[in-house]
């Protein structure tokens, strides 16, 4: 029985690590989606409308970021786009690690 508890704990820790790293990748789109959804809710769109608006904003942010990285020619502009996505992920990763 104790072996099963140890294996379940290891699985849970691995799952939580995977979740933190996956969510760190999508920090900027998640932030944009939540902010836009909250703004839409304050504007009177209701909860369902706010969820739709937030999801669309997050998807558009991710798609625009991917398109900019793929089709922009100057390397400095690609670096600016990459930093825009990496900086919030680094801050979220730091706070997840330090639990603050």
C-alpha positions in Angstrom: 0.0 0.0 0.0 2.8 2.4 0.8 4.4 1.8 -2.6 1.2 2.8 -4.3 1.1 6.1 -2.2 4.7 6.8 -3.2 4.0 6.2 -6.8 0.9 8.4 -6.7 2.8 11.2 -5.0 5.5 11.0 -7.7 2.9 11.1 -10.4 1.2 14.1 -8.8 4.5 16.0 -8.5 5.3 15.3 -12.1 1.8 16.4 -13.2 2.1 19.7 -11.3 5.6 20.4 -12.7 4.2 19.7 -16.2 1.3 22.0 -15.5 3.5 24.9 -14.3 5.8 24.6 -17.3 3.0 24.4 -19.7 1.2 27.4 -18.2 4.4 29.4 -18.2 4.6 29.1 -22.0 1.1 30.6 -22.3 1.5 33.4 -19.7 1.2 36.4 -22.1 -1.9 35.0 -23.9 -3.5 34.0 -20.6 -2.9 37.5 -19.2 -4.3 39.2 -22.3 -7.3 36.8 -22.2 -8.1 37.3 -18.5 -7.6 41.1 -18.8 -9.8 41.4 -21.9 -12.5 39.1 -20.4 -12.6 41.1 -17.2 -12.9 44.3 -19.2 -15.7 42.8 -21.3 -17.5 41.7 -18.1 -17.2 45.2 -16.6 -18.6 46.6 -19.9 -21.7 44.5 -19.6 -21.0 41.5 -21.8 -21.9 39.0 -19.0 -19.9 36.0 -17.9 -20.5 34.0 -21.1 -19.6 36.9 -23.3 -16.5 37.7 -21.2 -15.3 34.1 -21.5 -15.8 34.2 -25.3 -14.1 37.6 -25.6 -11.2 36.5 -23.4 -10.7 33.2 -25.2 -10.7 35.0 -28.6 -8.2 37.6 -27.3 -5.9 34.9 -26.0 -6.1 32.9 -29.2 -5.4 36.0 -31.3 -2.4 37.0 -29.1 -0.9 33.5 -29.5 -1.6 33.5 -33.3 -0.2 36.9 -33.9 2.9 36.1 -31.9 3.4 32.9 -34.0 2.8 34.7 -37.2 5.2 37.5 -36.3 8.0 35.1 -35.4 7.4 33.2 -38.6 7.1 36.0 -41.1 9.0 39.0 -39.8 12.4 39.4 -41.5 14.5 41.6 -39.2 16.1 39.6 -36.3 15.7 42.5 -33.9 12.0 42.5 -34.4 11.8 38.7 -33.8 13.8 39.3 -30.6 11.3 41.9 -29.4 8.4 39.6 -30.0 10.2 36.7 -28.3 11.0 38.9 -25.3 7.3 40.0 -25.1 6.4 36.3 -24.6 9.4 35.3 -22.5 9.4 38.1 -19.9 6.0 37.3 -18.4 6.8 33.6 -18.5 10.1 34.2 -16.6 8.3 36.3 -14.0 5.6 33.6 -13.6 8.2 30.9 -13.4 10.1 32.8 -10.7 7.0 33.3 -8.6 6.0 29.7 -9.0 9.4 28.6 -7.9 9.7 30.9 -5.0 6.0 30.5 -4.1 5.5 34.2 -3.5 
